[in-house]
């Protein structure tokens, strides 16, 4: 996904060059807000497939106010997202742009991803206070951010979990077919477990999560799908030991948010069957900053980690691992807490995550 590059010094860059860089950064940041408006109002979908059209025609097709659409189109044209034929006053959204800005992009819909900036900006003052006083910001402050990632992860899991991930672990697929007990920590709205429970009806699944609203959503989803081999329970892993014995324990994009990953990993080891497995999905990155210099989403991931992942862990008096804790630190954490035979897999359709599979020592 990214190439390792030596650390480059910024010597020789003039203040004029850096001013230009900052101006470009501010332009791109503002453009993200405009792209988010296009996503939320349905403008990209309305323009997708349209022949070059006037502002009036686009506004009518989208069912929106023409004056606002005209100003939005100005941002899209100067930002290079929408093409403009000035002689005729016609606007068009190129097919290759529509393919990453509309629902046809699936989990990689970049217009939807801009929602993260708006959501995180809403807690910026709270995070700023943490810089001065320490502490953190609770999950309750991030409803839109959490909903966004639930949507993104759901679409990604729909196309990868059953079709791509499980088949890479043949012995696990066979065990799920026979019937085993599975625990998912930090289950969110339960989408991953619903996929597994539907695909492997002989197995029994349980999801736990710190956030009460997540458990409510997950329980509702189970009722809608009429799944009888799946249940959910609110559980704070910082103070409560999970109950039961399991052949498979999963953690999807949650481990770096935990308050005390060491204690949790030790607890999970104690309830995992001797021949069981641990499946962890987490951000694909290195634990060393210098190894992430060419990461295509490095600034995005470090900033979102600073604004969300670290604060939610610190709010629980946690260690604040952060999203970019990296592969090396993850492997070390597993080995230190009694896991071995650790495989680190990748899935082509999900370039932003590592898939860790570990066995009990």
MARDOBA-879570 format. One record per residue (C-alpha): residue number from 1; residue in three letters; x, y, z. Coordinates in Angstrom, 1 decimal, padded with zeros to 4 digits. Layout:
% MARDOBA-879570
     k     r     east    north       up
   NUM   ala        X        Y        Z
...
***
This chain:
% MARDOBA-879570
     k     r     east    north       up
     1   unk    000.0    000.0    000.0
     2   unk    002.9    002.3    000.6
     3   unk    006.6    002.3    000.1
     4   unk    009.2    002.8    002.9
     5   unk    011.2    005.9    002.2
     6   unk    014.0    007.6    004.2
     7   unk    013.1    010.6    006.2
     8   unk    013.5    013.7    004.1
     9   unk    014.6    017.0    005.6
    10   unk    012.8    020.2    004.5
    11   unk    015.9    022.2    004.1
    12   unk    016.0    024.7    001.3
    13   unk    012.2    025.3    001.2
    14   unk    011.6    029.0    001.1
    15   unk    008.9    030.7    003.2
    16   unk    007.2    031.7   -000.1
    17   unk    007.0    028.0   -001.1
    18   unk    005.6    027.1    002.3
    19   unk    003.0    029.9    002.1
    20   unk    001.9    028.4   -001.2
    21   unk    001.7    025.0    000.4
    22   unk   -000.4    026.4    003.3
    23   unk   -002.7    028.2    000.8
    24   unk   -003.2    025.0   -001.1
    25   unk   -003.9    023.1    002.1
    26   unk   -006.6    025.7    003.1
    27   unk   -008.1    025.5   -000.3
    28   unk   -008.3    021.7   -000.1
    29   unk   -009.8    021.9    003.4
    30   unk   -012.5    024.3    002.2
    31   unk   -013.1    022.1   -000.8
    32   unk   -013.7    019.1    001.5
    33   unk   -016.6    021.1    003.1
    34   unk   -018.1    021.8   -000.3
    35   unk   -017.7    018.1   -001.3
    36   unk   -019.5    017.1    001.9
    37   unk   -022.3    019.4    001.0
    38   unk   -022.5    017.8   -002.5
    39   unk   -022.7    014.4   -000.8
    40   unk   -025.3    015.4    001.8
    41   unk   -027.6    017.2   -000.7
    42   unk   -027.4    014.6   -003.4
    43   unk   -025.8    016.9   -005.9
    44   unk   -023.2    014.4   -007.1
    45   unk   -025.8    011.8   -007.7
    46   unk   -028.0    014.3   -009.5
    47   unk   -025.1    015.3   -011.8
    48   unk   -023.8    011.7   -012.3
    49   unk   -024.8    010.6   -015.8
    50   unk   -026.2    014.1   -016.8
    51   unk   -025.1    015.6   -020.0
    52   unk   -023.5    019.1   -019.6
    53   unk   -026.2    021.2   -018.1
    54   unk   -027.0    024.7   -016.8
    55   unk   -027.1    025.5   -013.1
    56   unk   -030.9    025.8   -013.4
    57   unk   -031.2    022.3   -014.8
    58   unk   -028.9    020.8   -012.2
    59   unk   -030.8    022.5   -009.4
    60   unk   -034.1    021.3   -010.8
    61   unk   -032.8    017.7   -011.1
    62   unk   -031.5    017.8   -007.5
    63   unk   -034.6    019.6   -006.2
    64   unk   -032.4    022.4   -004.6
    65   unk   -032.2    026.2   -004.5
    66   unk   -030.5    027.5   -007.6
    67   unk   -028.6    030.3   -005.9
    68   unk   -026.9    028.0   -003.5
    69   unk   -026.2    025.4   -006.2
    70   unk   -024.5    028.1   -008.3
    71   unk   -022.1    029.0   -005.6
    72   unk   -021.4    025.4   -004.8
    73   unk   -020.6    024.8   -008.5
    74   unk   -018.1    027.6   -008.3
    75   unk   -016.2    025.7   -005.7
    76   unk   -016.4    022.5   -007.7
    77   unk   -015.2    024.1   -010.9
    78   unk   -012.3    026.0   -009.3
    79   unk   -011.4    022.8   -007.3
    80   unk   -011.2    020.8   -010.5
    81   unk   -014.0    018.4   -009.6
    82   unk   -016.7    019.7   -012.1
    83   unk   -016.0    020.7   -015.7
    84   unk   -017.3    024.1   -016.9
    85   unk   -018.0    025.2   -020.5
    86   unk   -018.1    029.0   -020.0
    87   unk   -019.4    029.8   -023.5
    88   unk   -022.6    027.9   -022.9
    89   unk   -022.7    028.1   -019.1
    90   unk   -022.7    024.3   -018.9
    91   unk   -021.5    022.1   -016.0
    92   unk   -020.6    018.4   -016.0
    93   unk   -019.3    015.8   -013.6
    94   unk   -016.8    013.5   -015.3
    95   unk   -017.6    009.8   -015.0
    96   unk   -014.3    009.1   -013.4
    97   unk   -015.0    011.7   -010.7
    98   unk   -018.6    010.4   -010.2
    99   unk   -017.1    006.9   -009.7
   100   unk   -015.5    008.0   -006.4
   101   unk   -018.1    010.6   -005.3
   102   unk   -021.3    008.6   -005.5
   103   unk   -022.7    005.4   -004.0
   104   unk   -021.3    003.4   -006.9
   105   unk   -017.9    003.8   -005.1
   106   unk   -019.2    001.6   -002.3
   107   unk   -017.1    001.7    000.8
   108   unk   -014.6    003.9   -001.0
   109   unk   -017.0    006.8   -001.5
   110   unk   -014.7    009.7   -000.9
   111   unk   -017.5    012.3   -000.8
   112   unk   -019.0    010.5    002.2
   113   unk   -015.6    010.3    003.9
   114   unk   -015.4    014.1    004.0
   115   unk   -018.1    013.9    006.7
   116   unk   -015.3    012.9    009.1
   117   unk   -013.8    016.4    008.9
   118   unk   -017.1    018.1    009.8
   119   unk   -017.7    015.6    012.6
   120   unk   -014.3    015.9    014.2
   121   unk   -014.4    019.7    013.9
   122   unk   -017.4    019.7    016.2
   123   unk   -015.2    018.3    019.1
   124   unk   -012.1    020.4    018.3
   125   unk   -012.5    022.6    021.4
   126   unk   -012.9    019.6    023.6
   127   unk   -009.8    018.0    022.2
   128   unk   -007.9    021.3    022.5
   129   unk   -008.8    021.4    026.2
   130   unk   -007.2    017.9    026.6
   131   unk   -003.9    019.3    025.3
   132   unk   -003.9    021.6    028.3
   133   unk   -005.5    019.5    031.0
   134   unk   -005.1    015.9    029.9
   135   unk   -008.0    013.5    030.0
   136   unk   -010.1    012.7    027.0
   137   unk   -013.4    013.0    025.2
   138   unk   -016.1    010.3    025.6
   139   unk   -017.6    008.3    022.8
   140   unk   -020.9    010.1    023.4
   141   unk   -019.4    013.2    021.8
   142   unk   -018.9    011.5    018.4
   143   unk   -022.3    010.2    017.2
   144   unk   -021.9    011.3    013.6
   145   unk   -018.3    010.1    013.4
   146   unk   -019.3    006.7    014.7
   147   unk   -022.2    006.4    012.4
   148   unk   -020.0    007.3    009.4
   149   unk   -017.5    004.5    010.3
   150   unk   -020.3    002.1    010.9
   151   unk   -021.5    002.7    007.3
   152   unk   -018.1    002.5    005.8
   153   unk   -017.1   -000.6    007.7
   154   unk   -020.4   -002.3    006.9
   155   unk   -019.9   -001.9    003.1
   156   unk   -016.3   -003.0    003.3
   157   unk   -017.2   -006.1    005.4
   158   unk   -020.1   -006.9    003.1
   159   unk   -017.6   -007.5    000.3
   160   unk   -014.7   -009.0    002.2
   161   unk   -015.5   -010.8    005.5
   162   unk   -017.2   -013.9    004.2
   163   unk   -015.9   -013.9    000.7
   164   unk   -012.2   -013.0    001.3
   165   unk   -011.2   -013.0    004.9
   166   unk   -012.6   -016.3    006.3
   167   unk   -011.5   -018.4    003.3
   168   unk   -007.9   -017.3    004.1
   169   unk   -008.2   -019.3    007.3
   170   unk   -009.5   -022.7    006.2
   171   unk   -009.5   -024.3    009.6
   172   unk   -011.6   -021.5    011.0
   173   unk   -014.1   -021.7    008.1
   174   unk   -014.5   -025.5    008.8
   175   unk   -014.9   -024.9    012.6
   176   unk   -017.6   -022.2    011.9
   177   unk   -019.4   -024.6    009.7
   178   unk   -019.4   -027.3    012.4
   179   unk   -020.5   -024.9    015.1
   180   unk   -018.4   -022.9    017.6
   181   unk   -018.8   -020.1    020.1
   182   unk   -017.7   -016.7    018.9
   183   unk   -017.2   -013.4    020.8
   184   unk   -016.8   -010.0    019.1
   185   unk   -015.4   -007.1    021.3
   186   unk   -016.4   -003.6    020.4
   187   unk   -019.1   -004.9    018.2
   188   unk   -020.6   -001.5    017.3
   189   unk   -023.9   -001.9    015.6
   190   unk   -023.3   -005.6    015.2
   191   unk   -022.9   -005.7    011.4
   192   unk   -019.9   -008.0    011.3
   193   unk   -021.5   -010.6    013.6
   194   unk   -024.8   -010.4    011.7
   195   unk   -022.9   -011.4    008.5
   196   unk   -021.2   -014.3    010.4
   197   unk   -024.3   -015.5    012.1
   198   unk   -026.2   -015.6    008.9
   199   unk   -023.5   -017.4    007.0
   200   unk   -022.7   -019.9    009.8
   201   unk   -026.0   -020.9    011.4
   202   unk   -024.5   -023.8    013.4
   203   unk   -022.3   -021.4    015.3
   204   unk   -023.2   -019.2    018.3
   205   unk   -022.2   -015.5    018.4
   206   unk   -022.1   -012.8    021.1
   207   unk   -021.1   -009.2    020.7
   208   unk   -020.1   -006.8    023.5
   209   unk   -019.6   -003.0    023.4
   210   unk   -019.0   -000.2    025.8
   211   unk   -021.6    002.2    024.2
   212   unk   -025.3    001.5    025.1
   213   unk   -026.6    003.0    021.9
   214   unk   -024.5    000.6    019.9
   215   unk   -026.0   -002.4    021.7
   216   unk   -029.5   -001.0    021.1
   217   unk   -028.8   -000.7    017.4
   218   unk   -027.3   -004.2    017.2
   219   unk   -030.2   -005.8    019.1
   220   unk   -032.7   -004.1    016.8
   221   unk   -030.8   -005.3    013.7
   222   unk   -030.8   -008.9    015.0
   223   unk   -034.6   -008.7    015.5
   224   unk   -035.0   -007.4    011.9
   225   unk   -032.9   -010.2    010.5
   226   unk   -034.6   -012.8    012.8
   227   unk   -031.2   -014.3    013.8
   228   unk   -031.5   -016.8    016.7
   229   unk   -027.8   -017.6    017.1
   230   unk   -026.7   -014.1    018.0
   231   unk   -026.9   -011.9    021.1
   232   unk   -025.5   -008.6    022.4
   233   unk   -024.5   -007.2    025.8
   234   unk   -023.2   -003.9    027.0
   235   unk   -019.8   -004.4    028.7
   236   unk   -017.0   -002.2    029.9
   237   unk   -013.8   -004.2    029.4
   238   unk   -011.9   -001.9    031.6
   239   unk   -013.8   -003.2    034.6
   240   unk   -015.6   -006.4    033.6
   241   unk   -014.1   -009.7    032.6
   242   unk   -015.9   -011.2    029.6
   243   unk   -017.8   -014.4    030.5
   244   unk   -017.7   -017.8    028.7
   245   unk   -015.3   -019.8    026.6
   246   unk   -014.9   -019.2    022.9
   247   unk   -013.2   -020.8    019.9
   248   unk   -013.0   -017.5    018.0
   249   unk   -012.7   -013.9    019.4
   250   unk   -012.8   -011.0    016.9
   251   unk   -012.0   -007.3    017.2
   252   unk   -012.9   -005.1    014.2
   253   unk   -011.2   -001.7    014.3
   254   unk   -011.4   -001.3    018.0
   255   unk   -008.2   -002.5    019.7
   256   unk   -006.4    000.8    019.4
   257   unk   -009.3    002.6    021.1
   258   unk   -009.2    000.4    024.3
   259   unk   -008.2    001.9    027.6
   260   unk   -005.9   -001.0    028.6
   261   unk   -005.2   -003.3    025.7
   262   unk   -002.8   -005.4    027.8
   263   unk   -005.4   -006.3    030.3
   264   unk   -008.0   -006.9    027.6
   265   unk   -005.7   -009.2    025.6
   266   unk   -004.8   -011.2    028.8
   267   unk   -008.5   -011.5    029.6
   268   unk   -009.3   -012.7    026.1
   269   unk   -006.5   -015.3    026.2
   270   unk   -008.0   -016.7    029.4
   271   unk   -011.4   -017.3    027.8
   272   unk   -010.1   -018.6    024.4
   273   unk   -010.1   -022.3    023.7
   274   unk   -006.7   -024.0    023.6
   275   unk   -007.1   -024.5    019.8
   276   unk   -009.0   -021.3    019.2
   277   unk   -008.1   -018.2    017.3
   278   unk   -008.1   -014.4    017.7
   279   unk   -008.9   -012.3    014.6
   280   unk   -008.1   -008.6    014.8
   281   unk   -008.7   -006.0    012.1
   282   unk   -006.8   -002.7    012.5
   283   unk   -005.2    000.1    010.6
   284   unk   -002.4   -000.9    008.2
   285   unk    000.6    001.2    009.3
   286   unk    004.0    000.9    010.9
   287   unk    004.6    001.7    014.6
   288   unk    007.5    004.0    013.5
   289   unk    006.6    007.4    012.2
   290   unk    009.5    007.4    009.7
   291   unk    008.1    004.3    008.1
   292   unk    004.7    006.1    007.5
   293   unk    006.1    009.1    005.6
   294   unk    004.8    007.8    002.3
   295   unk    001.5    006.4    003.7
   296   unk   -001.1    007.7    001.3
   297   unk   -003.5    008.6    004.2
   298   unk   -000.9    009.5    006.8
   299   unk   -002.0    013.0    007.7
   300   unk   -005.6    012.0    007.6
   301   unk   -005.1    009.0    009.9
   302   unk   -002.8    010.7    012.4
   303   unk   -005.2    013.7    012.7
   304   unk   -008.3    011.5    013.1
   305   unk   -006.4    009.5    015.7
   306   unk   -005.5    012.7    017.5
   307   unk   -009.1    013.9    017.4
   308   unk   -010.9    010.7    018.1
   309   unk   -008.9    007.5    018.9
   310   unk   -006.6    008.9    021.5
   311   unk   -009.3    011.0    023.3
   312   unk   -011.8    008.2    023.6
   313   unk   -009.1    006.0    025.2
   314   unk   -007.8    008.7    027.5
   315   unk   -011.4    009.5    028.6
   316   unk   -011.3    006.0    030.2
   317   unk   -008.0    006.8    031.9
   318   unk   -006.5    004.7    029.1
   319   unk   -003.1    004.5    027.4
   320   unk   -004.2    006.2    024.2
   321   unk   -002.6    003.9    021.7
   322   unk   -004.1    005.8    018.7
   323   unk   -005.0    004.5    015.2
   324   unk   -001.4    004.6    014.0
   325   unk    000.0    002.3    016.7
   326   unk    001.1    000.0    013.9
   327   unk    001.8   -003.6    013.0
   328   unk    004.9   -004.0    015.1
   329   unk    003.3   -002.9    018.3
   330   unk    000.2   -005.0    017.6
   331   unk    002.4   -008.1    017.2
   332   unk    004.3   -007.3    020.4
   333   unk    001.1   -006.8    022.3
   334   unk   -000.2   -010.2    021.2
   335   unk    003.0   -012.1    021.9
   336   unk    003.3   -010.5    025.4
   337   unk   -000.2   -011.7    026.3
   338   unk    000.1   -015.3    025.4
   339   unk   -000.6   -015.4    021.6
   340   unk    001.6   -017.1    019.0
   341   unk    001.6   -018.2    015.4
   342   unk    000.7   -014.7    014.4
   343   unk   -000.2   -014.1    010.8
   344   unk   -000.6   -010.7    009.3
   345   unk   -002.8   -010.8    006.3
   346   unk   -004.0   -008.3    003.7
   347   unk   -007.1   -008.1    001.6
   348   unk   -006.9   -006.4   -001.7
   349   unk   -010.3   -004.8   -001.4
   350   unk   -009.4   -003.3    002.0
   351   unk   -006.0   -001.6    001.6
   352   unk   -006.3    000.4    004.8
   353   unk   -006.4   -002.5    007.3
   354   unk   -004.2   -005.3    008.5
   355   unk   -005.8   -008.6    009.4
   356   unk   -004.1   -010.3    012.4
   357   unk   -004.8   -014.0    013.1
   358   unk   -003.2   -015.4    016.3
   359   unk   -003.4   -018.7    018.2
   360   unk   -003.2   -019.3    021.9
   361   unk    000.2   -020.4    023.2
***
